Amino acid sequence: MARVTIENNELRVELEGMHKIWTLKNTVSVPMTHVRGATADPGIVKESKGIRAPGTHIPGIFTAGTWHKDGDKVFWDVRDSTKTVVIELRDESYARLILEVEDPRATVELINRSTT
């Protein structure tokens, strides 16, 4: 699971527990000026993810790490699809961050309130 915070006009994603190992990352930080917005989207886990490099994937269990699809690089960290948030980025190495968070609604509100 990921913990999403915003401090000093920066979006910070901190990965917890085994998620650090599965994703091969501890944190992802992005200036808020590069965040387009966020949505809660539990159905995205059913979409094709592309090519994994590097990361971990057990179909139907979890998706974690960096994926390449249609020329975009996407960061995934999802076990429980009901808690999935998609964060759209611009001018960053990742086009999107697809994350499992404790409270999707609160996370989406936090991000979208901070992008305006």
C-alpha positions as CSV (number, residue, x, y, z in Angstrom):
1,M,0.0,0.0,0.0
2,A,1.1,3.6,-0.6
3,R,0.8,6.6,1.6
4,V,0.3,9.8,-0.4
5,T,1.1,13.2,1.1
6,I,1.6,16.7,-0.2
7,E,4.2,19.0,1.4
8,N,6.0,22.0,0.1
9,N,4.1,21.8,-3.2
10,E,5.3,18.2,-3.8
11,L,3.3,15.0,-4.1
12,R,5.1,12.3,-2.2
13,V,4.2,8.6,-2.4
14,E,5.8,6.4,0.3
15,L,5.5,2.7,-0.2
16,E,5.0,0.6,2.9
17,G,6.2,-2.9,4.0
18,M,6.7,-5.5,1.3
19,H,5.5,-3.1,-1.4
20,K,9.0,-1.5,-1.3
21,I,10.4,-4.9,-2.4
22,W,7.7,-5.7,-5.0
23,T,8.0,-2.3,-6.7
24,L,11.8,-1.9,-6.2
25,K,11.1,1.7,-4.9
26,N,10.8,3.4,-1.5
27,T,9.3,6.7,-2.6
28,V,8.1,8.6,-5.7
29,S,8.1,12.4,-5.5
30,V,6.6,14.8,-8.1
31,P,6.2,18.6,-8.1
32,M,2.5,19.4,-7.8
33,T,2.8,21.5,-11.0
34,H,3.3,18.2,-12.8
35,V,0.2,16.6,-11.3
36,R,-2.8,16.8,-13.7
37,G,-5.3,15.2,-11.3
38,A,-6.5,12.0,-9.7
39,T,-9.4,9.6,-9.9
40,A,-10.5,6.5,-8.0
41,D,-10.6,3.7,-10.6
42,P,-10.9,0.1,-9.3
43,G,-11.6,-1.1,-12.8
44,I,-8.2,-0.1,-14.2
45,V,-6.6,-3.3,-12.9
46,K,-8.5,-5.2,-15.6
47,E,-6.8,-3.3,-18.4
48,S,-3.7,-4.5,-20.2
49,K,-0.6,-3.2,-18.3
50,G,2.0,-3.6,-21.0
51,I,5.6,-4.8,-20.4
52,R,6.9,-5.0,-16.8
53,A,10.4,-3.7,-16.3
54,P,11.2,-3.9,-13.4
55,G,8.6,-5.1,-10.9
56,T,6.4,-7.9,-9.7
57,H,3.2,-9.3,-11.0
58,I,1.0,-12.2,-9.9
59,P,-2.2,-12.1,-12.0
60,G,-5.3,-11.5,-9.8
61,I,-3.1,-11.0,-6.7
62,F,-1.0,-7.9,-7.2
63,T,0.8,-5.6,-9.7
64,A,3.8,-3.6,-8.6
65,G,6.6,-1.8,-10.3
66,T,7.2,0.0,-13.6
67,W,5.3,-0.9,-16.7
68,H,5.7,0.3,-20.3
69,K,2.6,0.6,-22.5
70,D,2.0,2.6,-25.7
71,G,5.2,4.6,-25.2
72,D,4.3,5.6,-21.6
73,K,5.9,4.5,-18.4
74,V,3.4,3.8,-15.6
75,F,4.1,3.0,-11.9
76,W,1.9,0.4,-10.3
77,D,1.4,-0.6,-6.7
78,V,-2.0,-2.4,-6.3
79,R,-3.1,-5.4,-4.3
80,D,-6.7,-4.5,-3.4
81,S,-8.3,-3.1,-6.6
82,T,-11.2,-1.5,-4.6
83,K,-8.7,1.0,-3.2
84,T,-7.1,2.0,-6.5
85,V,-6.3,5.6,-7.3
86,V,-4.9,6.8,-10.6
87,I,-2.7,10.0,-10.6
88,E,-2.2,11.6,-14.0
89,L,1.2,13.3,-14.5
90,R,2.8,15.6,-17.1
91,D,6.5,16.3,-17.8
92,E,7.6,13.4,-15.7
93,S,9.2,10.1,-16.4
94,Y,6.0,8.4,-15.3
95,A,2.8,9.2,-17.2
96,R,0.6,7.8,-14.4
97,L,0.9,6.5,-10.8
98,I,-1.6,3.7,-10.1
99,L,-1.7,3.1,-6.4
100,E,-3.6,1.2,-3.7
101,V,-4.3,3.7,-0.9
102,E,-6.1,3.4,2.5
103,D,-8.8,5.9,1.6
104,P,-9.2,6.5,-2.2
105,R,-11.8,9.2,-1.8
106,A,-9.7,11.3,0.6
107,T,-6.6,10.8,-1.5
108,V,-8.4,11.9,-4.7
109,E,-9.8,15.0,-2.9
110,L,-6.4,15.9,-1.4
111,I,-4.7,15.8,-4.8
112,N,-7.4,17.5,-6.8
113,R,-7.8,20.2,-4.3
114,S,-4.1,20.9,-4.5
115,T,-3.9,21.0,-8.3
116,T,-6.3,24.0,-8.7
